[in-house]
Amino acid sequence: MEKQLRTDFKKIIDSSNFSEKEIITKEKYLNKFIQNGFPGKKNEDWKFLDLNQAIKSNIKNLDYFNENLPNEVDPKIYVDGLEHNKIVFINGRIEKIDFKYEESDKFEIKEQFDSESLLNDVNSLVDLNSALTNRYYKIQVKEHYTVKKPVIIYSLTTSKISSKNINIRLDFDLETNSALKIIDYSIDKSENNFVNIVYNFNLEKDAILKNYKLDKEENNNIKYSYNNINLDNNSVAENFILSLGSSFIKNEINCNLNGRYSSAFVNGIFNLDNNKNHEIRTSINHLNENTKSYQLIKSVLGENTKSAYQGKIFVKSNAQKTDGYQLSKAILLSDNAEFNAKPELEIYADDVKCSHGSASGSLNQESIFYIMSRGLNYKEAKELLINGFLLDVVEKITDNEIKNLIKNIMGLKE
Amino acid sequence: MRDKQVQDLKDYKYGFSTDIDNIKAPKGLNEDVIKFISNIKKEPKWLLEWRLKAYNRLKVLKEPDWQKPKYPKIDYQDLYYYSAPKSFKEKPKSLDELDPKLLETYEKLGIPLQEQKRLNGIAVDAVFDSVSVATIFKDTLTKQGIIFCSISEAIQKHPELVKKYLGSVIPITDHYFATLNSAVFTDGSFVYVPPGVKCPMELSTYFRINASDTGQFERTLIIADKGSYVSYLEGCTAPMRDENQLHAANVELVALDDAEIKYSTVQNWYPGDKDGKGGIYNFVTKRGLCQGKNSKISWTQVETGSAITWKYPSCILKGDNSIGEFYSIAITNNHQKADTGTKMIHIGKNTKSKIISKGISAGYSDMTYRGLVDISKNAQNSSNYTQCDSLLMGNKCGAHTVPYIKNKNSDSNIAHEATTSKISEDQLHYCQQRGLNSEDAVGLIVNGFCKEVLQQLPMEFAVEAQKLVGISLEGSVG
């Protein structure tokens, strides 16, 4: 693997124009990745989902260099019924940026590499991303500007590529009192690639971020997404993860509540069937007084599926008056389904309110009986109960347009 | 008067050491030492081989390092693995032959063996450093066919039982400290309750580490045969010493069809002084196997001592309809650290488990609840309920909860709840308004917080435990 990595790294460097210093920085991350490799079961954070094993058994000769050939954007892929700004990635390369609803001096995207903003000591996959990403983009929302329409980040893969490692990296700067809504929307026509996405958000005072991730299409790729969110005073980050389609995906969200009265929300849904293997891992770090976090994760697990939720609430000793809550629930529909949870609290301050709960089990037979006795058949009764179970999470979405979009995608009816 | 009482309580009252001549094995861990232990205990050949097998495995094993409380590396070659009072070369036949100094020690500990024998009905087995010194009430038990003796005695007198069950729950292929214990265990208690017998009294063991530089490695084996019941209590103390002492015991419980074992621990090893110097490393492996149908194992623990407590009393629910329970209070103060919890492994059908854990941390201490609930594919209709609550006093301490939940069966239910909070001002105010001072108020509130667990303890222990809860937190408020 090392040889392949080094030659592919060289190809990436040769085909881009990084400065001498930048290359040294990137090399440092490459060496770190080579040292640690893909994380596997032995790694506590990957206990429930063995990425190393998944890559070994699904991808032969993983290729880290991506030629980045241009592709045509087919407008048919665009989401209907929602006016939105667009960023389109095809096979890891930006093909289209369309911010037509916004004031161009208030909201912009720049290509810029800033080695300061690279994330250190997170895990080997983030290191891999730092080493191999060839283009860096920064999206900036100027102070007091509210981005009018949501930004949908389309991430497409075409059937042309296979056994490739695709790295995407985006930086977001939300200046004082600004607001941004983004939707991650992936469409995969390819198979057996490893997609590694890293976003870094910086929220200044009073900024509001709404971050939605939709993974809905069936595909055979292995995916990893890491979002780091830094929050200053009074800022809010709302995250929602819809985990449906991919055969193997792990979403990680790390929130640093640095400022007073800042708050973070993470809500997620797993609705899985057919051998799917999904995980959400969150870590919410309460680092200042009066911060708040809320997490709700629900799973519905069908035949041969596995979902895992690892959530950590960390409270630093000066973060008094912290309010942290975490709840995970799962319904197992099959005897071959598996639900794993590790809801963790690490608390060093005494004047806090922190709690978590986790429950898993089967559909309540009495509820099914009740509904059937009112004239629905078994299948309808089951669907009704599952819809109700999941709707609870969708209702947490504060943006009505996006809430309706997600309800449509999931086929949820009220 | 009260000041004096408080002063007495604040200091670790079991911190004295007894001056008794000891026979020790040579320092260090090697085959010769193991042979020495085996030889001095006149063990059969199979056991020596078993020990050596464990030792050979130990050589390639690595010490685990995933725990929250970190500690300086232990030099296993700098420990005595066997220490016994000299007068014990031949085990005394009755209490009258005991070294009077030993009896005095136990008197100071609050376990006057002589008196207990006559007064209340608890059978006590006292373990001093490495040897079991006295077992009382033997006759009454023998009449019912109950075997309650030291494990060394059991090896001599009931080798078939020992051979059958020793290592059946904690095999020599287990983790580092369990394997270390298998190689060098010195003594401990052995209980066998025959089919259909309800043990008429509480069985109790008192452990005492006396000699310095000594590790204590006792091994307890309790077997409840079909339809039997036994309740077993365990208490522990150690003298105050500046260096850290290692305590790595193994406790194995086997419950056959319809049997029930209740195992209660009040652990009060020396916790080290105010600055965290000295104290016991309590790295104990406790595991119960519900082997038969409808069997039940219940762990209750009150953990107030030790510099570091690192243990997870577990239940393997193998038999159908078996039940596992875990009730725990863990209190850390000053620089104490604890990483404790339980594992409930559901294998059989209709198995149930319940976990109630209460953690209290004060001063500069650090407390972690770590637990596993694993419902395997074939454990139909199983259920688990877990509740872990933490109470923090001050912002120099930490309280952590790390549950692992694995559900592989769609017919089973797992529910987990955890909260972390502090003693509310309102509650304190209410108590103080009614005339309690702040320390008494805290004691009252904490006892209320722990009530669910304290209720599970046998009467005699509950009183002691309640006092201990108060003592452990003295000086942590104000």
Interface residues (C-beta under 8 A of the other chain):
Chain A: E44 S317 N318 Q320 A330 L332 L333 S334 D335 N336 A337 E338 F339 N340 A341 K342 P343 E344 L345 E346 I347 Y348 A349 D350 D351 V352 K353 C354 S355 H356 G357 S358 A359 S360 G361 S362
Chain B: W66 K377 S390 L392 M393 G394 N395 K396 C397 G398 A399 H400 T401 V402 P403 Y404 I405 K406 N407 K408 N409 S410 D411 S412 N413 I414 A415 H416 E417 A418 T419 T420 S421 K422
